[in-house]
Amino acid sequence: MEPVLAMFDQYGSADDPAAARLGLLALWLADDIIGSVNRSLEPFEISERKLDVLLIFAAQAISDTDEPYMRQTPSGISDYFGISRASATGVLDWLEKREFVERTRTGTDRRSTPIQITEIGKGTVAETVPAFEEACRDLLAPLSDRDRKDLGRILGKWWTHFKDPDSTEG
């Protein structure tokens, strides 16, 4: 971390170097967390990002409402997950190639291709969720109950900040 912080000192602003250090630590920790979870998902040959998208389709399939959690299009996935439209299309193509989801063309609007989870996709969710849940739980193994409570409060603020930047919560 120190070499990058030296670059901050040389080229960055002098405003709040402690915040920059924590932000860098959070960014690098996020990479390590994704790597850890992806290693747990290797036996299922699916990444955390692809599973996240598949889980949204699975949740929608069992929802009591017809209102989707997100627009079930590449742009909807892009907006929901904060990824590029090209990345979202790539994830959907990957899921469709493995028959986890299917795109259904409607005769009324050729621009819209609703996406639904398939039975194969539902089976994959049922098979992977226990390992995914365990991987998520294991991330907190080194933390005490107090640490977990504090982290939950902080992550809640971050979640609100990134999902709703105009929110006044803080």
TIKOL-31039 format. One line per field, with one value per residue (C-alpha): x, y, z; residue number from 1. Coordinates in steps of 0.25 Angstrom, whole numbers, plus 5000, padded with zeros to 4 digits. Layout:
BEGIN
X: [X	...]
Y: [Y	...]
Z: [Z	...]
k: [NUM	...]
END
This chain:
BEGIN
X: [5000	5011	5016	5002	5001	5014	5008	4996	5006	5014	5002	4989	4984	4987	4973	4970	4981	4975	4962	4970	4977	4964	4958	4969	4969	4954	4956	4967	4959	4947	4956	4961	4947	4942	4954	4951	4937	4940	4950	4938	4930	4940	4934	4921	4929	4922	4927	4921	4916	4909	4903	4898	4891	4885	4880	4873	4865	4863	4857	4848	4843	4838	4834	4819	4819	4821	4829	4843	4855	4862	4859	4862	4870	4885	4883	4875	4886	4896	4889	4886	4900	4908	4915	4916	4905	4915	4919	4904	4902	4914	4908	4895	4901	4909	4897	4889	4899	4899	4884	4882	4874	4866	4862	4848	4845	4831	4824	4819	4832	4845	4854	4850	4854	4850	4859	4855	4862	4861	4859	4874	4877	4868	4876	4889	4884	4879	4893	4902	4894	4899	4914	4911	4905	4916	4926	4919	4918	4933	4937	4933	4940	4951	4941	4935	4920	4923	4931	4920	4910	4919	4922	4907	4905	4916	4913	4899	4903	4912	4901	4891	4902	4905	4891	4885	4895	4885	4881	4883	4885	4899]
Y: [5000	5009	5011	5015	5025	5031	5034	5040	5049	5053	5055	5055	5067	5068	5068	5057	5047	5038	5037	5034	5023	5016	5018	5010	5000	4998	4997	4986	4979	4978	4972	4962	4959	4956	4947	4939	4937	4933	4923	4917	4917	4910	4896	4901	4908	4922	4935	4944	4954	4944	4937	4951	4953	4939	4941	4953	4945	4934	4944	4950	4936	4933	4948	4950	4963	4964	4977	4973	4976	4982	4984	4971	4976	4978	4993	4989	4980	4990	5001	4991	4985	4998	4991	4994	4990	4982	4975	4972	4967	4958	4952	4950	4943	4934	4931	4928	4919	4910	4910	4917	4928	4930	4942	4942	4951	4958	4961	4974	4981	4976	4985	4977	4963	4959	4950	4938	4928	4914	4901	4898	4912	4909	4896	4904	4914	4903	4896	4908	4917	4908	4910	4925	4927	4920	4928	4941	4936	4933	4947	4951	4940	4949	4959	4959	4962	4976	4978	4972	4981	4993	4988	4986	5000	5006	4997	5001	5016	5012	5004	5016	5025	5017	5013	5026	5037	5048	5042	5051	5039	5039]
Z: [5000	5003	4989	4984	4996	4992	4978	4985	4993	4980	4970	4979	4987	5001	5005	5016	5013	5024	5016	5003	5011	5016	5002	4996	5006	5004	4989	4990	5001	4991	4981	4991	4996	4981	4979	4992	4988	4974	4979	4987	4975	4966	4967	4961	4950	4952	4957	4968	4958	4949	4961	4966	4953	4953	4967	4963	4953	4962	4973	4962	4959	4973	4976	4979	4970	4955	4958	4954	4964	4952	4937	4932	4920	4918	4922	4934	4939	4936	4944	4956	4957	4953	4941	4927	4917	4910	4922	4925	4911	4913	4926	4920	4908	4917	4925	4913	4906	4919	4918	4932	4926	4913	4905	4900	4888	4889	4876	4881	4884	4877	4885	4898	4900	4914	4921	4930	4938	4933	4941	4939	4945	4957	4959	4959	4969	4978	4977	4978	4989	5001	4997	4994	5007	5014	5006	5011	5025	5025	5021	5035	5043	5048	5054	5067	5069	5072	5060	5051	5057	5054	5040	5037	5041	5032	5021	5021	5020	5008	5002	5003	4998	4985	4982	4985	4985	4987	5000	5012	5021	5028]
k: [1	2	3	4	5	6	7	8	9	10	11	12	13	14	15	16	17	18	19	20	21	22	23	24	25	26	27	28	29	30	31	32	33	34	35	36	37	38	39	40	41	42	43	44	45	46	47	48	49	50	51	52	53	54	55	56	57	58	59	60	61	62	63	64	65	66	67	68	69	70	71	72	73	74	75	76	77	78	79	80	81	82	83	84	85	86	87	88	89	90	91	92	93	94	95	96	97	98	99	100	101	102	103	104	105	106	107	108	109	110	111	112	113	114	115	116	117	118	119	120	121	122	123	124	125	126	127	128	129	130	131	132	133	134	135	136	137	138	139	140	141	142	143	144	145	146	147	148	149	150	151	152	153	154	155	156	157	158	159	160	161	162	163	164	165	166	167	168	169	170]
END
